[in-house]
Amino acid sequence: MSRFINKKFQELEAYTPGEQPTDMKYIKLNTNESPFPPSQSVLKAISAEEVSKLNLYPDPTGNSLKDALAGLYGVERKNVFISNGSDDILNFFFMAFCNDDEHPVKFPSISYGFYKVYAELYGVKYKTVDLANDFSINIEDYFGNDANVVIANPNAPTGIALSRADVEEIDKANPDRVVLIDEAYVDFGAESSVALTKKYDNLLVVCTYSKSRSMAGARLGFAIGNEGLIADLEKIKYSTNPYNINRLTMLAGIEAIKDNEYYVNNCKTVAENREYTQKKLVELGFEVTPSKANFIFAKSERIDGEELYLKLKARGILVRHFTANAICQYNRITVGTREQMDKLLDVTADILNEKENSK
Ligand code: PMP
């Protein structure tokens, strides 16, 4: 830290992204990326001709991408906001709608770690709400109309989802607050709440191309909501970074929508691989949460969570381990191809056997 940093940021604890190591080739099951490449239309669209236009700024309105998304989700252009990854939208949400006493925010104590970082970055008054013992969300904890609400659905890192009816209850109970539903993982088996945005002016649904649409490296996120909320986000965007989506990403985003079926099929494969791997892990003595996401959250009495993470890493498989007390026995394992999952299962079984044979 230099002596020049603003005093208010001196104590700020930044978000720690999952490892992206370059020391060796890993089976990467740590950041919930898709194991499948972007679709053919996307690959074709990023041509030398398009690259040669990088001397020109992208369209700051992003209307062609917004129209494509609006068509896919059955909403209007004015209901769509696009951004440089969905993290960017979360950032704008905290900037636009949250502050200290008048506009506090609440979110689950075990959830996506960035919510807390943004709250602290902006000095927002926030409250974390504990999950039940089985890591489920008790929706009544979010009633009260006393704070904005942020919920990842499915939640991360547990993968447990709320139904659309539950989201509606939460939304209805907070008519004077903004309810943000982060649907980063919704396409792998949970119910989307996008349809509710037509009925409620306080609901913002945030989505990403990073998971189900195989484009984590392109950085593209979008939000769907009432026109007023979207206009507020636009105001923040035009006050920070108007060209927030680069030309190639914009193009890739439009093309991906044309190949929607490819992505829907990939999600189906991932969901099947998730069920398969969970069943095998349970046979190995693991406990898993009922995940609807593209990751598994698992722990075993047979091995300490961190020990398993380190031993898998030493053998070329990267999973995500969190150090917070309530979840330190667990690992979050991204669901990959069937081959990757079989490798994970084989290596895990070896690690457990070696550990038990050395006693
Ligand atoms: N929300 C949740 C719950 C996530 O896990 C992630 C991925 N780290 C994001 C949002 C952000 O994704 P991206 O910025 O790649 O769209």
Boltz pocket constraint, residues with backbone or C-beta under 6 A from the ligand:
constraints:
  - pocket:
      binder: B
      contacts: [[A, 31], [A, 84], [A, 85], [A, 86], [A, 87], [A, 88], [A, 112], [A, 152], [A, 154], [A, 156], [A, 182], [A, 184], [A, 207], [A, 208], [A, 209], [A, 210], [A, 216], [A, 220], [A, 221]]
      max_distance: 6.0
